[in-house]
Amino acid sequence: MEKGYAVVGVEYRLSPKVTSPAYIEDAAAAVAWVFEHIADYGGNNKLIFVSGHSAGGYLGMMITLDKSYLAKYKIDANEIAALIPFSGQAITHFTIRQERGIKNTQPVIDDFAPLYHVREDAPPMLLITGDREMELLGRYEENAYLLRMMKLSGNKRTRLYELQGFNHGTMVEPAFPLLLNEVAGVTKEIRANK
């Protein structure tokens, strides 16, 4: 905030009180609210960046890559300036797998997986994970696979950083400077293309 950015913190309903896709829909509603109201706070709806850690990263990936969630609000997900998830789950989230009685070590890629929705025209994505040997399950590998599939789909705006020596919880602090650099770079690019 001291750099002049507006920060919108979002909460969402949690499992087991609700099941999928309720929490994904909550994330979409929150981002739609930002698109509709950020100008009231001096912001620019052309400069909305979506980020979150772990489940928050997953939710951001879902509402950006599966355009149907924001389309309910007449928002094109491609209007998101950039997506910057911290250790987001690229396969079907383990909470959804638990809801279905599937164990954590059984990967699933279906319409609740960001990987299912890879597309060439997605906004820029900076995927950031902790050290692959210290992360949750296969979190780095999921993000590496998402990067590869985005490239194969023709998307040239997805990158991946692995933060060596940091686990799932400790990777957040060293990820923030990467987020700020991405926001500054994409902001400069968007303003130059006006």
C-alpha positions, 0 to 999 in steps of 0.5 A: 500500500505504501507504493500506491497500490490498493490491496483488496483482501478477500475471504471466502466460505470454507469447506466443509460448511460449503462444497465446490464450487461455492468457494470458487464462486465467492472468489469470482464475486469478490474480483467482480466487485473490484472490477465494478468498484475500484474506481470509487477508491481511486483505482483503475479497472485495467490494472487489477492483479489477482494473487493469493497463497495456496488455496487463494492461489488456486482460486485465482487460477480457477477464476482467471483460466476458467472464464465462466466464473467471471462471465456470470458478472459480464467480465472477461477474465482476460481483463485481469492484468496478471495472475500471480499465484503463490503455491497455487494448486494446478490440479483439482484442489485437494479439498474438492478431492476430499469432498469426493473421497479421493486421497491427497496423493491421487491427482485429478485433472478435471474441470475443477483444475486450472490445468484443465483450462489452459489457453493461449489467450490467458492474461500474463501469469507468474507462477511462484512456488517454494522449493520442490523438495519442501513444498506440499506434495507435488506443488512445484511439479503441478505448476511446472506442468501448468507452465508447460501446457500453457506454452504448448497452447501458445501462451507466451506470457506464463513464467515460473519461479521456484524459491529454493530453500523455502517451504509452502509456508515460508515462500510467501515473504520472498515471493512478495518482491517478485509480485511487486516487480510483476505488477510494476512491469505489467502496469508500465506495459499497459500504460504504454499501450494506451 
